[in-house]
């Protein structure tokens, strides 16, 4: 399994944690630790976890995101998950985590064969 988790500080003071590849039981702690380190080191007003490059995230990855959320709100920072794939966004919607991670209420439904819409 290949993955990369990096953190950086944006010009606006926001911490960005970028995920590339898979996040599962073997490296979910690395994701949570990276978010906690960004929060501890920078005390940012906002933490964004960018999932643009994430190919897979399992339940332990979801747990790591929740740990990151807790670290951010612990310093009264906003926590956002950005750029999730449509499939991962559906998982967040079904689990009720979209609002929790700042993704809003509605996920567009994919067209069905019956309706075409």
C-alpha positions, -999 to +999 in steps of 0.1 A: +000+000+000+013+034-010+003+065+009+015+099+018+002+123+044+017+158+045+009+190+063+015+226+054+005+260+066-014+282+041-009+319+037-042+325+055-030+306+086-050+275+079-034+241+083-038+218+054-033+180+057-031+164+023-037+126+018-024+107-011-032+070-016-049+047+009-057+053+046-064+022+065-055+004+098-019+004+089-015+042+087-047+058+102-027+068+133-003+087+110-032+108+097-045+115+132-010+123+144-004+147+115-036+167+122-027+168+160+008+180+152-005+208+129-030+219+156-003+218+184+024+234+164+005+261+145-028+267+165-046+274+132-080+290+129-090+262+104-078+227+096-085+214+061-080+177+053-076+175+015-087+141+002-082+149-035-055+122-037-070+097-014-079+064-032-093+045-002-102+052+034-116+026+057-134+028+091-101+034+109-095+063+085-129+077+095-118+073+131-086+093+123-107+121+108-128+122+139-097+124+161-085+152+139-118+170+143-116+166+181-081+181+181-092+210+160-123+219+180-102+215+212-085+248+202-117+262+187-105+258+152-128+249+123-123+215+108-131+207+072-127+177+049-122+190+013-122+174-021-135+139-012-142+116-041-179+111-048-178+076-034-162+088-001-186+117+001-215+092-001-199+072+028-197+104+048-233+112+040-246+077+049-226+078+082-239+113+090-204+128+089-209+153+061-221+181+084-196+171+110-167+176+085-182+208+069-194+192+037-230+204+038-263+186+037-270+172+002-251+148-019-263+147-055-277+114-064-262+096-094-286+091-123-305+059-123-313+037-153-350+041-145-351+079-145-320+089-163-318+119-139 
